Amino acid sequence: MAAEAHSTATLRLTVGDLRVVHPVTVPSGSVRASAVVPALQGLVNAVVGAAETKLAETGAEISCRKGCGACCRQLVPVSRTEAERLLGVIEAMPAKRRRALEERFAAAATAIKAAGLDAKAGRADRELSVGYFALGIPCPFLEEESCSIHPERPLVCREYLVTSPAELCAGPQQEGVTPVPVPKVSLAARGLQDDQESWFPLAMLMDWAKTRPRHGVKRTGPEWIQKFLKGIGSRPG
């Protein structure tokens, strides 16, 4: 069987006050949005890298380290596009690991539902985030206080870095936490597919999977990237 054709282009963008030059490679043919997630991961990494470089010029240092998992108890919003990619990651795991993950997802979903935080209607994102963090639910992917799928972690997780002491991140109101100013490029992933439900908590992934849409729009890889770039309001650098 012939290998799938891919297209590569170098993006030169201005995102906020950052200039980013980054190559992206995506399938040339018609695919579902989840097929371009690796390219989106790379683009977000490039934006975060530019923010880190700018931060270093001020003398400040990022305090996030492997083994510091306080932020992995926050509400992590994921889009349908990312969720489909993550389901594929889970399905490719060995059966034993997959079952352990499914058990952790089930426990998290039960706690979220018991607290009435599974319904977003009429609630501000901040209210949901504070209520969720108060539950202390670890991300199902968290193992030994580190992300077990770090290369595949959600886009929003890549954008969250702090310069304040790590121990402050465990505070209930996040007082004193100083995030690195990173443009929230990940928000554009919510608008890739035409869904009323633009995001849901990562911990509800398995519940969402039970009723998720089985058929989605297909576009060429470059068309998905253009749609994403339009969503972040980027402009040529």
C-alpha positions, 0 to 999 in steps of 0.5 A: 500500500502506498504511503500517505502523501504529506505536505510541509510548509514553514509558518512565519507568524506573529502571535501576540508579541511573539514571532514564530517560525515553525515548519508543519507537516500534515497529510495532503489528502482529506482527513479528520481533524484529529490527524493534524493534532501532531502538527498542532502540538508542534506549533504550540510547542514553538509558541511556548518556546518563543515565550520561554526565550523571551522570559529568559531575557528578563532573568526569570526562570520556569519552576515547573519540574518533572514530579511536580504534579499539582497542576495535574489536578486542575480542570484540563479542557480538551476539544473534540479534536484532541479527544479523538487523538487521545482515544487513539493513544489509549487504544494503542496501549497494552491491555493491562495499562489501558484497563488501569487508565479506564478505572482511573477515568471512571473514578474521576468521572464519578467524583465530578458528577457527584460534585455536579461539575459535569454540567457547564450550563450557566457557569463561568469557566473560572467557577468550574475551574475552582470547583474542580481543583477543590476536588483534588482529582488527579488527571487519569494520566498522572503517574508518580506525579508526572504525566505518563503521556507527556509527548501527547499531553493536551495543548493547554497543558503545554501552555501552562508554565509558572515562575513562582515556587512550585509549592504555591501551585497546590494552594486552593486559590492558586494565590501567588502563582505567576504563570508565564505569559503564553498566548493561548493558541490551544483555544483555536482547537475548540473551533476546528469542528462544528460542535456545540460542545466545544470542550469538556474536562479531560477526566470525562474523556471516557464518558464522552467517548460513549456518545461521541460523534462517529463521523466528522467533516474531512478536509485536507491537512493544509485546510485544517491548519489554515482553519486553526490559524484563523482561529488564533488570529495569527498573521504573517510574521 
